Amino acid sequence: MENSPVTLVILGASGDLTHRLLLPGLGTLLHARPGYRVHLVGAASDDLTAEQWTQRVREGLAEGGCRADRIEPMIDDTTFEHLDVTNPSALEEFLGRLAAEGRPIVVYFALPPAISQQACQAMTQFDLPPGIRLAIEKPFGSSLASAQDFNRLLAQLVPERQIFRVDHYLGKATVLNLLGLRFGNRIFEPIWNTVNIERVEIIADETLALEGRAGYYDKAGALRDMIQSHLLLVMAMLAMEEPASIDEVELRDLVVHLLRSTHLAGDDPVQASRRARYTAGQIDGKDIPSYTDEKGVDPERNTDTLAEVTVEIRNSRWAGVPFRLRSGKALGDGFRGIVVKFRPVVHLPAGFHNTAEPNVLVIGMTPESIALSLNTNAEGDRWDLEQTSLAADLTESPVRPYGEILQGILDGDPLLSVRGDMTEECWRILQPVVDAWAAGDVPMDEYAAGSTGPSDWR
């Protein structure tokens, strides 16, 4: 069955996001689900020729595995326009021409956050085509106040259901698998609570250093880039109550419900957060310069490259369970996953020579995997206990996260998009940390590139 044709407009089409993530993600979607018919339109203020644009489209779609017989018709149909996205009259004329073609329009803002807001402000000056959908990349503002301002601006343009705030972590197969793991297995859901779980850690460390992204990263840092949206939303999917059905209202209502119950541990941003920045070191034999010596970095910004925040969920299911959220760059192990540590057994019969170690569930996000540690009788002495791991690699989804997100946008289904109140709750949780860091109340620690972080961090 074929889907109705859709015009996908990418504002900022010449940028790294389009080339590295959007087009390959679209390629995986078109390869796995060939019924989609997409008229692709690129727009940017850069001096990109039509030939350069079509070559980028061809390379990006092919990198996502899209077959040549699907790529070439799209190449024949795609267009590129030079456009000042902050100019109301230029935007009105551009969108008006596309609306006259009769297809539903999706506008994807693959732009820096400030430019996206300027473009949206320009759109308030004219009537948008009926039914137009707006896809906005994170970060959604830089503070609680700015997120609220941006949401008010978007509300002037289209109804909330036509706004798709993009957090590609919600398209990751491992994150979506959390719902199946929890609610599809009787052994987990009854014990998924403070009675049985001691603590939870959600970690997104990476071995990559700055890799030329100073233009964005030096203004954001690890806290804003990763924890403020990605990891808080992963936590919400992990800890939310059971939905009656998987639909965009029910699922997102429960995510917001969970986030509203979330607070910094002890309501103390100084004790609940840590930050650090990498110094010179080595990763896989490659010399990595100190972050402050990276090209494009302004040391005066005091940007964090490793951030850690501990929160608590104040409801009956999770009372007293710390959730540690951590993310950083230029780290040696590059672990990305969820660690659930269970409480010790209440009673172990007399006669065993040692104690039973707490069970640990590890859900790997990259690569996708799952492992559960169990206590079993040791091979040598049957009254010794040893840990055995039940582990499996999970099948990788044929559609990349950006492909999953794009599918929802093309279908007009906001299930995997971030609702406005979700963005504000995430900022509400972390705003005291942002303020404490800006005031210098939390020291900037250091760690060598290639290490696992500051030596005095537990």
C-alpha positions in Angstrom: 0.0 0.0 0.0 1.4 3.4 -1.0 1.2 6.5 1.2 -0.1 9.8 -0.1 2.7 12.0 -1.6 4.2 14.5 0.8 6.5 17.5 0.2 9.4 17.4 2.6 11.1 20.8 2.9 14.5 20.9 4.6 15.5 24.4 5.8 19.3 24.4 6.3 19.7 21.7 3.6 23.4 22.4 3.1 24.3 21.7 6.8 25.9 18.7 8.5 22.6 17.5 10.1 21.0 17.0 6.7 24.0 15.2 5.1 25.0 13.1 8.1 21.6 12.1 9.7 18.5 13.3 7.9 19.1 12.0 4.4 20.6 8.6 5.5 17.7 8.2 7.9 15.2 8.9 5.1 17.2 6.4 3.0 16.6 3.6 5.6 12.9 4.5 5.7 12.5 4.4 2.0 14.4 1.1 1.8 12.5 -0.7 4.6 9.1 0.8 3.8 9.1 1.5 0.0 5.5 2.8 0.0 6.5 6.4 0.8 6.4 9.0 -1.9 8.4 12.0 -1.0 9.0 15.2 -3.0 12.2 16.5 -1.4 12.9 20.2 -1.4 16.1 21.7 0.0 16.5 25.3 1.0 19.4 27.2 2.5 21.2 30.6 2.2 24.4 28.9 1.2 25.8 29.0 -2.4 24.9 25.4 -3.1 24.3 24.5 -6.8 21.5 22.3 -7.9 24.0 19.7 -8.9 25.7 19.8 -5.5 22.3 19.3 -3.9 21.3 16.3 -6.0 24.7 14.7 -5.4 24.2 15.1 -1.6 20.8 13.6 -1.8 22.0 10.7 -3.9 24.9 10.0 -1.5 22.8 10.4 1.7 20.0 8.2 0.5 22.5 5.5 -0.7 24.3 5.7 2.6 21.0 4.7 4.2 20.7 1.7 2.0 18.1 3.1 -0.4 18.1 1.3 -3.8 19.0 3.1 -7.0 15.6 2.5 -8.5 14.1 4.6 -5.6 16.9 7.2 -5.5 16.9 8.3 -9.1 13.2 9.2 -9.3 13.7 11.3 -6.2 16.7 13.0 -7.8 14.7 13.8 -10.9 12.0 15.4 -8.7 14.1 17.2 -6.0 14.8 20.9 -6.1 17.0 23.3 -4.2 16.4 27.0 -3.6 18.5 29.8 -2.1 16.3 31.2 0.7 16.7 33.6 3.5 14.5 31.7 6.1 14.2 34.8 8.3 12.6 36.9 5.5 8.8 36.8 5.8 8.0 37.7 2.2 10.5 35.2 0.8 9.2 32.5 3.0 5.6 33.3 2.1 6.3 33.2 -1.6 8.3 29.9 -1.3 5.7 28.1 0.8 2.8 29.4 -1.3 4.4 27.9 -4.5 4.7 24.6 -2.8 1.1 24.7 -1.4 -0.2 25.3 -5.0 1.2 21.9 -6.0 -1.5 20.3 -3.8 0.6 18.0 -1.6 0.8 18.1 2.2 3.9 20.1 3.4 6.4 19.2 6.1 8.9 21.8 7.0 12.0 20.4 8.7 14.1 23.1 10.5 17.6 21.6 10.2 19.0 24.9 11.5 20.7 26.3 14.6 18.1 26.9 17.4 18.3 30.7 17.2 17.8 30.7 13.4 14.8 28.3 13.7 13.2 30.7 16.1 13.8 33.6 13.8 12.3 31.6 10.9 9.2 30.8 13.0 8.9 34.5 14.0 9.0 35.4 10.3 6.1 32.9 9.7 3.9 34.8 12.1 3.7 37.5 9.5 1.6 35.5 7.0 -0.9 32.7 6.8 0.7 29.3 6.6 -0.7 26.7 4.2 -3.5 24.6 5.8 -2.3 21.4 7.5 1.4 22.3 7.3 3.6 20.4 9.8 6.6 21.9 11.5 9.6 19.7 12.6 11.9 21.4 15.1 15.3 20.1 16.0 16.5 20.1 19.6 17.6 21.9 21.7 14.2 23.5 22.4 15.5 26.7 23.9 18.4 27.2 26.2 16.5 27.6 29.5 13.0 27.2 30.9 12.0 30.7 30.0 13.3 30.5 26.4 11.5 27.1 25.9 8.3 28.7 27.2 8.8 31.6 24.8 9.4 29.3 21.9 6.3 27.2 22.7 4.2 30.4 22.7 5.6 31.3 19.4 4.9 27.9 17.8 1.3 28.0 19.2 0.7 31.1 17.1 1.6 29.2 13.9 -0.2 25.8 14.0 -2.0 23.5 16.4 0.2 21.4 18.8 -0.6 18.2 16.8 1.2 19.7 13.8 4.4 20.5 15.7 7.0 17.8 15.8 9.8 18.6 18.2 12.5 16.1 17.2 14.5 14.1 19.7 16.0 11.3 17.7 16.6 9.2 20.9 12.8 8.5 20.8 13.4 6.8 17.5 16.1 4.5 18.8 15.1 0.8 18.8 16.5 0.3 22.2 14.5 3.1 23.7 11.3 1.8 22.1 12.2 -1.7 23.3 11.8 -0.4 26.8 8.1 -0.6 26.5 8.1 -4.2 25.2 10.7 -5.2 27.8 8.7 -3.8 30.7 5.1 -4.5 29.7 5.6 -7.6 27.7 7.4 -9.7 30.4 5.7 -10.7 33.6 9.1 -11.1 35.3 9.8 -7.4 35.1 6.7 -5.2 35.6 5.7 -6.6 39.1 9.2 -5.8 40.4 9.8 -2.5 38.6 9.6 -0.4 41.7 11.4 0.9 44.8 10.8 -2.3 46.7 13.1 -4.2 44.4 15.3 -1.6 42.6 18.1 0.2 44.5 19.3 2.6 41.8 19.2 3.3 38.0 22.0 4.8 35.9 21.4 6.1 32.3 24.7 6.7 30.7 25.6 8.1 27.2 29.4 8.4 27.1 31.2 8.5 23.8 34.8 8.1 22.7 34.5 10.9 20.1 35.9 14.3 21.1 34.7 17.6 19.6 35.2 16.4 16.0 34.8 19.9 14.5 31.4 20.6 16.1 32.5 23.7 18.2 30.0 25.9 16.4 27.2 24.1 18.2 28.7 22.2 21.0 30.7 25.0 22.7 27.4 26.9 23.2 25.6 23.8 24.5 27.8 21.4 26.4 27.0 17.9 27.7 24.2 19.0 30.0 22.1 20.8 27.4 23.1 18.6 24.5 22.4 15.2 26.1 20.8 15.2 29.6 18.2 18.0 29.2 16.3 16.1 26.5 17.8 12.8 25.5 18.4 11.2 28.9 15.5 12.6 30.7 13.2 11.3 28.0 14.8 7.8 28.2 14.3 7.9 31.9 10.7 8.8 31.5 10.2 5.8 29.1 11.9 3.5 31.5 10.0 4.6 34.6 6.6 5.7 33.4 3.3 4.0 34.4 1.8 1.4 32.2 -0.2 2.9 29.2 -3.6 1.6 28.3 -2.6 1.8 24.7 0.4 3.0 22.6 -1.0 6.2 21.1 0.3 9.8 21.0 -2.0 11.1 23.7 -1.7 8.3 26.2 2.1 7.8 25.9 3.0 11.4 26.1 0.6 12.1 28.9 2.3 9.4 31.0 5.8 10.8 30.0 4.7 14.3 31.3 3.2 12.7 34.4 6.6 11.1 35.2 8.6 14.2 34.5 6.3 16.3 36.8 7.2 13.9 39.6 11.0 14.3 38.9 13.2 16.6 40.9 16.9 17.1 41.6 18.1 14.8 44.4 17.6 16.6 47.7 16.5 19.7 45.7 20.1 20.7 45.8 21.7 21.5 42.4 25.2 21.7 43.9 25.1 18.2 45.5 23.0 16.6 42.7 25.3 17.6 39.8 28.9 17.4 38.6 30.7 18.8 35.6 34.1 18.3 33.9 36.0 19.1 30.8 38.6 17.0 29.0 42.3 17.8 28.8 44.8 16.4 26.3 45.1 12.6 26.1 44.9 9.7 23.7 42.0 7.6 22.3 42.7 4.5 20.3 46.3 5.8 19.7 45.2 9.2 18.4 46.3 12.3 20.2 43.4 14.4 21.4 44.1 18.1 22.3 42.6 19.7 25.4 39.1 20.9 24.8 40.1 24.5 25.3 42.7 24.1 22.6 40.1 22.7 20.1 39.5 24.9 17.0 36.5 27.2 17.5 36.3 26.8 21.3 36.0 29.9 23.5 37.5 28.9 26.9 35.6 31.8 28.6 32.3 29.9 28.0 33.4 27.3 30.5 31.6 24.6 28.5 31.2 21.2 30.1 32.2 18.1 28.1 31.0 15.7 30.9 27.9 16.2 33.0 26.2 14.2 35.6 22.9 14.8 37.4 21.1 12.7 40.0 17.3 13.0 40.2 14.6 11.4 42.2 11.0 10.5 41.1 8.6 11.4 43.9 5.9 8.9 43.6 5.0 5.6 45.3 6.7 3.5 42.6 10.1 5.1 42.7 10.4 6.9 46.1 14.0 6.7 47.3 15.5 5.4 44.1 18.3 7.6 42.7 18.4 8.0 38.9 21.9 9.1 37.8 22.1 10.6 34.3 25.5 11.0 32.8 27.0 11.9 29.4 30.4 13.0 28.2 32.8 13.2 25.3 36.4 11.8 24.8 35.8 9.0 27.3 37.7 5.7 27.1 35.0 3.1 27.4 32.2 4.9 25.5 29.5 3.0 27.3 26.0 4.0 26.3 23.2 2.2 28.1 20.9 1.8 31.1 22.0 0.0 34.3 19.3 -1.2 36.8 20.7 -2.4 40.1 18.3 -4.5 42.1 18.3 -4.6 45.9 20.0 -7.6 47.7 17.9 -10.6 48.5 16.0 -10.2 51.8 17.2 -13.5 53.2 19.9 -16.0 52.1 19.6 -19.5 53.8 22.4 -20.4 56.2 25.1 -22.7 54.8 26.2 -20.6 51.8 29.8 -19.6 52.1 29.4 -16.1 50.6 26.7 -13.5 49.9 24.5 -13.1 47.0 25.5 -10.2 44.8 22.6 -7.9 43.8 21.1 -8.7 40.3 22.0 -6.1 37.6 20.1 -5.5 34.4 22.2 -3.8 31.6 20.4 -2.5 28.5 22.9 -1.4 25.9 21.9 1.4 23.6 24.9 1.3 21.3 25.3 -1.5 20.4 21.8 -2.8 21.3 22.0 -5.5 23.8 20.6 -6.8 27.1 22.3 -8.7 30.0 21.0 -9.9 33.4 23.3 -11.1 36.1 22.0 -14.0 38.2 23.5 -15.8 41.2 24.1 -19.5 40.7 25.9 -22.2 42.6 29.6 -22.2 41.7 31.1 -25.0 39.7 33.8 -25.9 42.3 32.1 -25.6 45.7 28.4 -26.0 45.4 27.9 -23.8 48.5 29.6 -20.9 46.9 27.6 -18.5 44.8 28.9 -17.0 41.6 27.4 -14.6 39.1 26.2 -15.9 35.7 25.1 -13.5 33.0 22.2 -14.1 30.6 23.1 -11.9 27.6 21.9 -11.3 24.1 22.5 -8.9 21.3 19.3 -7.3 20.1 18.5 -7.2 16.4 19.3 -3.8 14.9 16.3 -2.0 13.4 16.6 -1.6 9.6 15.3 2.0 10.1 17.7 4.4 11.8 16.3 6.7 14.5 15.9 9.6 12.2 14.0 7.4 9.8 11.6 6.3 12.6 11.1 10.0 13.5 10.6 11.0 9.9 8.0 8.3 9.4 5.9 9.8 12.2 6.2 13.2 10.7 5.4 12.1 7.1 2.4 10.2 8.5 1.3 13.1 10.7 1.6 10.9 13.8 3.2 12.8 16.7 3.7 9.7 18.9 7.5 10.0 18.8 7.7 13.7 18.9 8.2 15.8 22.0 5.2 17.7 23.1 5.5 21.3 24.4 4.8 20.5 28.0 7.5 17.7 27.9 10.1 20.2 26.8 9.2 22.6 29.6 9.2 19.9 32.3 12.7 18.8 31.2 13.9 22.4 31.5 12.1 22.8 34.9 14.0 19.9 36.3 17.4 21.1 35.2 17.1 24.9 35.4 18.5 25.0 39.0 21.6 23.1 37.7 22.0 25.6 34.8 21.8 28.5 37.3 24.2 26.9 39.8 26.8 26.3 37.1 26.4 29.8 35.7 27.0 31.1 39.2 30.2 29.0 39.6 28.7 27.1 42.6 29.7 23.7 41.0 33.5 23.3 40.2 34.7 22.4 36.7 36.7 19.2 37.2 39.1 17.8 34.6 39.8 14.4 33.1 42.3 13.3 30.5 40.8 12.4 27.1 40.7 8.6 26.9 40.1 8.1 30.6 36.8 7.2 32.2 36.4 10.7 33.8 37.8 12.6 36.8 39.8 10.3 39.0 37.9 11.3 42.2 34.5 10.7 40.7 33.0 7.4 41.9 
